[in-house]
């Protein structure tokens, strides 16, 4: 299944990769990209 117009799925993936790997003030990272991709894919019923 595709989400919206062409390119929307790629932009959503890029946004999730950015948002869920933001650094904390100490320099460590969230490192939640895989978990977020799985959750969004399941909820939207698409493969990201």
N, C-alpha and C positions, 0 to 999 in steps of 0.2 A: 504494500500500500504506500502511496506517495502522499506527502503532506503539502498541500497548497501548490502554488505555482512552482515551476522548475527553479531549483536553487534554494528553496526554503529549507529543505531538509539539511542541506550542507551548511546553511547559515545557522540553523538551530544547533547542529553538532558543534560548530565553531564557538558559538556562544556558551554552550554547556562546558566545553573544554576550557574556555577562559574563566568562567565564573566559578567552577568547582576546583580550580587549581590556583586560586589566588594566594599570594603569600600572607602570612601572619607577620606582625611587627618584628618578631624574632628571626625572620628569614625562612622559617619552615613553611611548607605548603599544605594546603587542605588535602590534596591527594585523594579526592573523592570523585574523580572523573568517571571511572568505571562504574561505580555505584550509581551515579547520576544518569549515565547513559542507559544502564539497565532499567532503572526506574522510569525514565521518560519513554523508553522504547516500549516497555510493558503498558504503561498508561495510555500512550497514543496508538498502540498496536502497530508500530512501525519499527524497522531496524535502523538504528542510528550508527 
